[in-house]
Amino acid sequence: MADAYALWAPTYAAAPHNPFMDLEQAALLELLPELAGAVVVDLACGTGRYAAIARARGAAAVIGVDLSQDMLRRARPVTASVARGDLTALPLRSGVAGVVICGLAIGHVRHLEGAFGEMSRVLAPGGTLVYSDFHPAAYAAGHRRTFEVGGRWYAVEHHPHPPDDHRAACRAAGLDVEVVGETTTRDGARLPVVLVIRARKR
């Protein structure tokens, strides 16, 4: 995974750069709570696109976490507070965040429980998690998240998880799911391509 993002980092756009990313960001932003005055953690922050949105919406502090040092270098101009870390072992103290955002990364983990346990741990009681994922229906239909470098195409590692598995993993981590959104393509196929979920820590 780190190798894939090291290759992708130099050309990874800081804003949505294709119709899929447009759909994903619109769906996630629709579920975001009020960020003014909150400590926000942007997990798998990449170039810092959600960190930038959190700052623009008045977050008191924004912390970006990513597995890739190359991506963190891209994110530093957006938020100086960055840390290298895995979704299943976050380098953050417990209860630090009022809001956790995680865009298109939960499918990188094979087992959801570890990641949700960590996201719940860093949230304060009553805090909100909002995250998106590549929809398992799109994966089943043969769609992949791909990128091109030097004339070669690469696919990012992905493990599809049905919505019920997300609900169960959230529940086990002490997170109550409030909204499950399944965004479809805008063409005639209406294929679900983005899964977006908001949950609150008990």
Secondary structure, 3 states (H helix, E strand, C coil): CHHHHHHHHHHCCCCCCCHHHHHHHHHHHHHCCCCCCCEEEEECCCCCHHHHHHHHCCCCEEEEEECCHHHHHHHCCCCCCEEECECCECCCCCCCEEEEEECCCHHHCCCHHHHHHHHHHHEEEEEEEEEEEECHHHHHCCCCCEEEECCEEEECCCCCCCHHHHHHHHHHCCEEEEEEEEEECCCCCCCEEEEEEEEEEC
